[in-house]
């Protein structure tokens, strides 16, 4: 039995135009953004967050991979964990090499990313106390 959680908490979809995507999601799903800035807009779908991130801003999130070009990342799946460092160490015991992280992000999470055998990008994310988020 593995200690790696199997719950998907957020999905990041890379989009050409975040404002156009925002209009679509608001219209089709009747949702208001839970977070937005000039590069992204995020919505809560019950227990899963869908983040629509502009392609131009996606590289920072998935580096060293590329986003939204042929044979590159077009989305990222995120799983919530209690301790990103401990889960990163557990992943290493399974032969998983991290793409990046663990690192604190400005939106209040500590993240690390890795790929599966088909190059789908997965992120583990630990919510940080508000005082540690910046």
C-alpha positions in Angstrom: 0.0 0.0 0.0 1.4 3.4 -1.0 1.2 6.6 1.0 0.8 8.6 -2.1 -2.7 10.1 -2.2 -5.0 9.3 -5.1 -7.3 12.4 -4.9 -7.2 14.9 -7.8 -7.8 18.4 -6.4 -7.1 20.7 -9.3 -6.8 20.6 -13.1 -4.9 23.3 -15.0 -5.9 23.7 -18.6 -3.7 25.9 -20.8 -5.7 28.3 -22.9 -4.9 30.8 -25.7 -7.1 33.6 -24.2 -8.0 33.5 -20.5 -10.6 36.2 -20.9 -12.4 34.2 -23.7 -12.1 31.1 -21.5 -13.6 33.0 -18.5 -16.6 34.1 -20.6 -17.2 30.5 -21.7 -16.9 28.9 -18.3 -19.1 31.6 -16.7 -21.7 31.2 -19.4 -21.7 27.4 -19.8 -21.3 26.4 -16.1 -22.8 29.4 -14.4 -19.8 29.8 -12.2 -18.0 32.8 -10.8 -14.2 32.8 -10.6 -12.8 31.8 -7.2 -9.5 33.4 -8.3 -8.3 35.4 -11.3 -5.4 37.5 -12.4 -4.2 38.7 -15.8 -2.9 35.2 -16.7 -5.5 32.9 -15.2 -9.0 32.3 -13.9 -9.9 29.4 -11.6 -13.3 27.8 -10.9 -14.4 25.4 -8.2 -16.3 22.3 -9.4 -17.4 20.7 -6.1 -14.1 19.2 -4.8 -12.0 20.0 -7.9 -10.6 23.3 -9.0 -10.2 24.0 -12.8 -7.6 26.6 -13.5 -7.5 28.2 -16.9 -4.0 29.4 -17.5 -2.8 31.5 -20.4 -0.2 29.6 -22.5 2.2 32.5 -22.2 2.3 32.0 -18.4 2.3 28.2 -18.4 6.0 27.7 -18.9 6.8 28.8 -15.3 4.4 26.2 -13.9 5.7 23.3 -16.0 9.4 24.2 -16.5 11.5 22.7 -17.9 8.8 21.4 -20.2 7.0 23.4 -22.9 3.2 24.1 -22.9 0.7 24.0 -25.7 3.0 23.0 -28.6 3.1 19.7 -30.3 4.3 16.9 -28.1 4.3 19.2 -25.1 2.2 19.7 -22.0 -1.4 20.9 -22.6 -2.7 20.4 -19.1 -1.5 19.6 -15.6 -3.3 17.5 -12.9 -2.8 18.4 -9.3 -3.3 16.3 -6.2 -3.5 17.8 -2.7 -1.1 16.5 -0.1 -0.4 17.4 3.5 3.4 17.5 3.1 4.8 18.2 -0.4 8.4 17.4 0.8 7.4 14.0 2.2 5.4 13.0 -0.9 8.3 14.2 -3.1 10.6 11.9 -1.1 8.1 9.0 -1.4 7.9 9.6 -5.2 11.7 9.3 -5.4 11.5 5.9 -3.8 9.3 4.8 -6.7 11.8 6.1 -9.3 10.0 9.3 -10.1 12.2 12.3 -11.0 10.7 15.7 -10.3 10.5 18.3 -13.0 10.6 21.1 -10.4 10.1 21.7 -6.7 9.2 21.4 -4.1 8.8 25.2 -4.1 6.5 27.7 -2.5 4.2 29.5 -4.9 2.8 33.0 -4.5 -0.8 31.7 -4.5 -0.2 29.9 -1.2 0.8 26.4 -2.0 4.1 24.4 -2.0 4.4 22.4 -5.3 6.4 19.8 -7.1 5.8 18.5 -10.6 6.6 15.2 -12.4 5.4 13.3 -15.5 3.8 9.9 -16.0 5.0 7.5 -18.6 3.1 9.3 -21.3 4.5 12.8 -20.4 1.3 14.0 -18.6 2.3 16.5 -16.0 1.2 15.9 -12.4 1.7 18.3 -9.6 1.5 17.7 -5.9 0.4 20.7 -3.9 0.4 21.5 -0.2 -1.7 24.4 1.1 0.5 26.7 3.1 -0.5 28.7 6.1 -1.3 32.3 5.0 1.8 33.7 6.8 4.1 31.3 4.8 2.5 31.8 1.4 4.4 34.9 0.3 
